[in-house]
Amino acid sequence: MLQIYGVPVSVHTRKVIVAALTKNLPYEIKEVVPVVPGSPPPDWRQLSPTGLIPAIRDGGVELADSSAICAYLERCHPGPSLYPASAAAYARALWFEQYAGGTLFREVVRPLFHEVFVQPRVRQQPTDAAHVDAVLTQALPEVFGYLEGAAGEDHLAGADCSIGDIAVASNLVTFQYIGFALDAARFPRLARWFARVLQQPALREALRREQPAVRAMGLNDDWLAGLPA
């Protein structure tokens, strides 16, 4: 059975879980929280050379990095596909996956998660309110503004949901878990796109399965109550 090392509420671990669910693959979560001492297994740096989550074991295959993992799962289990068939749409899906894992995560979601969750709840350190304000007033408008312009009436790389959509949506899920709202008045196209992606069965199932972790961590799941059944 596929073993996924990480935690379900992790932006990148969730992406791998959604890929596995899309392809109807059974999997087992091996909980690893790198910021918690003693959480990673003894061979963690062999399994994940960067020390980051997620990583997988699949038979004799060991692999880290969510993008590499999802590409591996796609090659092993081509359908249903999360990668468009045409070259242009395929490239666009890869671009949004990289933008999500790089710019969106690095400049918005990760620093906010660090300040409002890791610092006060894990490290017992105060939140840097000035850093939070800088992210919300400087980084977020540019990043969300770009995504607002990219979002249309379909998905980010065509008519079907792709790995790019899942990667961006996973970041926005965690953004809301930590107490921030996607402002539909300010970013209406992005909000409508997000609502569409949240209807994808695999993502909905991933969100359902991670709720025990969400509650255990004291994250905000009130926004989920507004989703259509």
Long-range contacts (C-beta under 8 A, 24 or more apart in sequence): 1-26, 1-27, 1-28, 2-26, 2-27, 2-28, 2-56, 2-57, 2-58, 3-27, 3-28, 3-30, 3-56, 3-57, 3-58, 4-28, 4-29, 4-30, 4-54, 4-55, 4-56, 5-30, 5-32, 5-41, 5-47, 5-48, 5-53, 5-54, 5-55, 5-56, 5-57, 6-30, 6-31, 6-32, 6-53, 6-54, 6-55, 7-31, 7-32, 7-33, 7-53, 7-213, 8-206, 8-209, 8-210, 8-213, 9-174, 9-177, 9-210, 9-213, 9-214, 9-217, 9-219, 10-53, 10-54, 10-174, 11-101, 11-105, 11-109, 11-170, 11-171, 11-173, 11-174, 12-52, 12-53, 12-54, 12-66, 12-101, 12-105, 12-170, 13-53, 13-54, 13-66, 14-170, 14-173, 14-174, 14-206, 14-210, 15-66, 15-70, 15-163, 15-166, 15-167, 15-170, 16-54, 16-56, 16-66, 16-69, 16-70, 16-73, 17-206, 17-209, 17-210, 18-166, 18-170, 18-200, 18-202, 18-203, 18-206, 19-69, 19-70, 19-73, 19-74, 19-82, 19-163, 19-166, 19-202, 20-73, 21-201, 21-202, 21-205, 21-206, 22-80, 22-82, 22-202, 23-73, 23-77, 23-79, 23-80, 25-73, 25-77, 35-118, 35-122, 35-123, 36-122, 66-101, 66-167, 67-97, 67-98, 67-101, 70-97, 70-163, 74-163, 82-161, 82-162, 82-163, 82-166, 83-162, 83-163, 84-157, 84-158, 84-160, 84-162, 86-158, 89-157, 89-158, 89-162, 90-157, 92-156, 92-157, 92-158, 92-164, 93-156, 93-157, 93-162, 93-163, 93-164, 93-165, 94-163, 94-164, 95-164, 96-150, 96-156, 96-157, 96-162, 96-164, 96-165, 96-167, 96-168, 97-163, 97-164, 97-167, 99-164, 99-168, 100-164, 100-167, 100-168, 100-170, 100-171, 101-167, 103-143, 104-143, 104-147, 104-168, 104-171, 105-171, 107-135, 107-139, 107-143, 108-135, 108-139, 108-140, 108-143, 108-144, 108-171, 108-175, 109-171, 109-174, 109-175, 111-135, 111-139, 112-136, 112-175, 112-178, 112-180, 113-174, 113-178, 116-178, 116-179, 117-178, 117-217, 117-219, 121-217, 121-218, 136-180, 144-182, 144-186, 144-187, 144-190, 145-187, 147-187, 147-190, 148-187, 148-188, 148-189, 148-190, 149-189, 151-189, 151-190, 151-192, 151-193, 152-189, 152-193, 155-193, 155-196, 155-197, 156-193, 161-197, 161-200, 165-193, 165-197, 165-200, 166-197, 166-200, 166-203, 168-197, 169-194, 169-197, 169-198, 169-203, 173-207, 176-220, 176-223, 177-214, 177-219, 177-220, 177-221, 178-219, 178-220, 179-220, 181-223, 195-227, 198-227, 199-228
